[in-house]
Amino acid sequence: MKKFFSKENFRKKKKADFYILYTVVFVAISLFVYSYFYLNGKSLIWSHDGVPQHINALAYYGQYLRNVLKNLAVNHKFSFPMWDMNIGYGSDILTTLHYYVIGDPLTLFSVFVPRKNTEILYEILIFVRIYLAGITFSFYCFYRKNPKQATFIGSLVYIFAGWTIYASMKHPYFSNPMIYLPLVLMGVEKVYKKEKPYLFIWATAVAAMSNFYFFYMISIFMVLYAAFRYFGIFRERSVKDVFQWFLKFAGFYLVSLMIAAMIFLPVVMTLFGTERFQAQNYVPLLYDHVYYEKYLGCLIGENMIQWGVAGFSAVAMAGVFVIFSKKKKYTGLKLGFIMMNLFLLIPFAGHVLNGFSYVSNRWIWAYGMLIAYILVQAYPELFTLQIREKKRIFIMLLVYCVLALFADAARTQRNIMAVMMLVLAVFTVVSYGNIFVQGKYLCGMIVIVLIASILLNVSYQYSYEKDYLSEFEAKGEALEALQSGPDKEIKALADSSTTRYDQYKTGSYVNSAMYMGTNSTSYYFSVANGNISRFFNEMYMNTPWDYHYSSLDGRTILDRLAAVKYFAIKNNGYAYLPYGYDSEVSSAKKYKIYENQDSLPLGYTYDTWIPRDKYEKLSVTEKQQALLQGAVVEKSSLPETELSFDDKKADFTLEAGKGCKIKDGKIIVTKENGTVTLGYKGEPEAEVYLIAENLDFEAYSPREQINDKKWDSLTQYEKNTILYEDDNWRYWKESKEAAVDVSMGSVDKIIRIFTDKYNGYSGRHNFLLNMGYKNYSAGTMTLTFSTPGEYTFDDLYLVCQPMDSVEQETEKLGEESLRNVEIKTNRITGNIEVSSDKMLVFAIPYSDGFTAYIDGKKTELVKADSMYMGVELKKGKHSIVLTYRTSYLIPGMVLTVAGLGVFLLIMTYNRRSGKKRERGKQKK
């Protein structure tokens, strides 16, 4: 009974009241947010990434976990699939899906939700993440002895800023770092106070397991915070003391990484092998001047470029004014605020915080925690403000308002309303003792202004910016969209489990094969196998990304090498059907499926080899022919291939059309959609390739006067490229990408060129466009350039590739091939008989995770043909087994076990130390 009435129990009851109120207000604001989507018939699933990646991964993960549990319950086997043929060309499950679901504790709930109901879980988890971010922020605030009124206000500022109402709706897991950061920083505080380091270790470990990308940012802010707090906590300092604290934190951090290593290590090591994170992106010294003109208004209003989605409540900025009105106080918060703003103002900071990739301010959620905590600290000061401090606040308000709305570009309706809310917020926070004489009324008014400011930002984001909602999938249709492609028809075919299909312009979502259980040539996830990317670079594949590809462009040789047997087209898309797909095997309402009866199986054999250095000296069309003639490997005991080529360069002419001129080897485009006509004479019965080497462009950024009539005639895309308006002068954005539409008869394809200023830039500038198989020897192409500018290239030419030799070489490769192929959990089996020593190549992307066994004996598995895997076989019959284990998984597991062991030692040490201290107290 005495315990029940204790001070500690009473304090917990008061906290319960806080969390009840927080939950009620959170639910109310969340319903307001959700209503915009619901009333517009929209789900919370972003069409661009949300369908092929986010909900697809969540549905897959739920099914994956259920299969694991079912296998355990029914077959009494504890096995985890680590590789899946249905993801791209075959991918590691952990490293591919970690960024989206694997490692995030909340996605484990997917095991309880049937796949058809994944959309419901997906939307619930969006708000659960935001809710938990507020909870962990409150934990941090209460640990720092802040009052519950201030904590309540700060929590709402933290969780309902631009980052959540914009970014977290598109990318649900973008809220995860908001959950972990307060816990990590609270852990830092505990370590400094010489309390148990458990929170620091586990918060850091879970953050590392949850998402490597945001963990990188958390680690940076953790170091900065620890440095700031050291100088704020300790008055006596020395180099030795700093070094000791550094070692202590480094030790605990290392233990955290060890605990997380089972997931973290394989992902990070895979990341180092990708092409995307090795691209050299452009980092400007400064942003465009308009960025700075709109900057202050955007802090409390609309979104900035480069993911600068601040949009903090105006009350938060009022709190900043209060803190800065206090002299000789809050030095750490003031310096932190200045530092965060410098990070936003200097592009290099966005480059560093984005993993030394393209410039991005995706770290701005951390700024949100700082500005929210500034308001928490400012709240008690509202009741003690002196006249001179109120004057300073009004001066800061005046200066802020003038600067925020000084430029025409900044005077948007949303920013003006945000500044008006700021004025109201400032008048509210300085009104104690005048208008408000009781603290509870002042607090109530602040909450009202805060919520009004949040709702205003939400309304402008979802209502006035209607295009934002248009980016989301219609309610209840996301999973249907993944099923609406040709996969159903493909899956019904008897051998679909061991063959692939390709497609072109079917309009289906990338990654639909992962959802439907088929094998395709499409892939779109943030982490991609670097071997595939490098192969695509060699082949001049017509895709500017190294992590996003949807087909092999119908190139016969590449389809054959990839074991593509089926090709899907729309019912009216016969012009895109490649050579060799002569037999229609399935027809549905939207699609037709054709079969290539001369396709290669998943394993085929070469009797000769090509040295890698010799292969690299070939032209792109010679390289793809060489891959049909010999296995490209580093070394082999087989005879070397005697290469022969029959591709022919075509004679052609370039003629500038409307809006274009050709000068000094450049195509100069003076108007949008300028055209160039290309006439050629080549070889009949051949695939026709347009090849551009080192294709690049420099865009023009003209200042053009556009009257209202012309403005109304612009397309939405053209309107979106407007940077800002000034007395009917429109300033066009400097384009970071361009499109070249290439048409020939009924075939229409697009080359997309990215500059190093584009976020998705992968450094790709060589392109080969397959314009299809032609019976005739001469034709005309039209090149249409979307963006005015100078288009440069080292070489632009046409090649005709006859198909007779392709048929002969394909037949030879398939004569002695892998039979009775079975793909099981982490295991591929088959058998083969070869009449001489040969190289068996599997049409599966090379990975260190695979191990080959020939007749039960472990055999060296080599990288073959740049992208695939191969083993050498002796003459005779062989049984083939490939097993898979995620690379670095075992070292990661060993480190995890070791980390847990170290953690137990830390616990034991703390327990014994605690007992010693207790005995010491008793003796005294």
Sequence and secondary structure as in RCSB ss.txt:
>XXXX:A:sequence
MKKFFSKENFRKKKKADFYILYTVVFVAISLFVYSYFYLNGKSLIWSHDGVPQHINALAYYGQYLRNVLKNLAVN
HKFSFPMWDMNIGYGSDILTTLHYYVIGDPLTLFSVFVPRKNTEILYEILIFVRIYLAGITFSFYCFYRKNPKQA
TFIGSLVYIFAGWTIYASMKHPYFSNPMIYLPLVLMGVEKVYKKEKPYLFIWATAVAAMSNFYFFYMISIFMVLY
AAFRYFGIFRERSVKDVFQWFLKFAGFYLVSLMIAAMIFLPVVMTLFGTERFQAQNYVPLLYDHVYYEKYLGCLI
GENMIQWGVAGFSAVAMAGVFVIFSKKKKYTGLKLGFIMMNLFLLIPFAGHVLNGFSYVSNRWIWAYGMLIAYIL
VQAYPELFTLQIREKKRIFIMLLVYCVLALFADAARTQRNIMAVMMLVLAVFTVVSYGNIFVQGKYLCGMIVIVL
IASILLNVSYQYSYEKDYLSEFEAKGEALEALQSGPDKEIKALADSSTTRYDQYKTGSYVNSAMYMGTNSTSYYF
SVANGNISRFFNEMYMNTPWDYHYSSLDGRTILDRLAAVKYFAIKNNGYAYLPYGYDSEVSSAKKYKIYENQDSL
PLGYTYDTWIPRDKYEKLSVTEKQQALLQGAVVEKSSLPETELSFDDKKADFTLEAGKGCKIKDGKIIVTKENGT
VTLGYKGEPEAEVYLIAENLDFEAYSPREQINDKKWDSLTQYEKNTILYEDDNWRYWKESKEAAVDVSMGSVDKI
IRIFTDKYNGYSGRHNFLLNMGYKNYSAGTMTLTFSTPGEYTFDDLYLVCQPMDSVEQETEKLGEESLRNVEIKT
NRITGNIEVSSDKMLVFAIPYSDGFTAYIDGKKTELVKADSMYMGVELKKGKHSIVLTYRTSYLIPGMVLTVAGL
GVFLLIMTYNRRSGKKRERGKQKK
>XXXX:A:secstr
 TTTTSHHHHHHHHHHHHHHHHHHHHHHHHHHHHHHHHHTTEEEEETTTIIIIIIHHHHHHHHHHHHHHHHHHHS
       EETTSTTSEEHHHHHTTTTTT GGGGGGGGS GGGHHHHHHHHHHHHHHHHHHHHHHHHHHTT  HHH
HHHHHHHHHSSHIIIIIHHHSGGGGHHHHHHHHHHHHHHHHHTT  THHHHHHHHHHHHH HHHHHHHHHHHHHH
HHHHHHHH SS  HHHHHHHHHHHHHHHHHHHHHHHHHHHHHHHHHHT SGGG      SS  HHHHHHHHHHHH
SS  STT      HHHHHHHHHHHHSTTS HHHHHHHHHHHHHHH HHHHHHHTTSSS   TTHHHHHHHHHHHH
HHHGGGGGS  HHHHHHHHHHHHHHHHHHTSSGGG  HHHHHHHHHHHHHHHHHT BTTTB SHHHHHHHHHHHH
HHHHHHHHHIIIIISHHHHHTEEETT HHHHHHSSTHHHHHTSTTTTSSEEEESS    TTHHHHHT  BS EE 
SS  HHHHHHHHHTT S S SSEE   TT HHHHHHTTEEEEEEETT GGG  TT  EEEEE SSEEEEE TT  
 SEEEESSEEEHHHHHTS HHHHHHHHHHSEEES  SS B       EEEEEEEEE TTEEEETTEEEE STTEE
EEEEEE  SSEEEEEEEES EEEE   EEE  HHHHHHS HHHHHTEEEEETTEEEE   SEEEEEEEETTEEEE
EEEE TTSTT      EEEEEEEESSSEEEEEEEESS EEEE SEEEEEEEESHHHHHHHHHHHHS  EEEEEET
TEEEEEEEESS EEEEESS   TTEEEEETTEEE  EEETTTEEEEEE SEEEEEEEEE  TTHHHHHHHHHHHH
HHHHHHHHHHHHHHHHHHHHHHH 
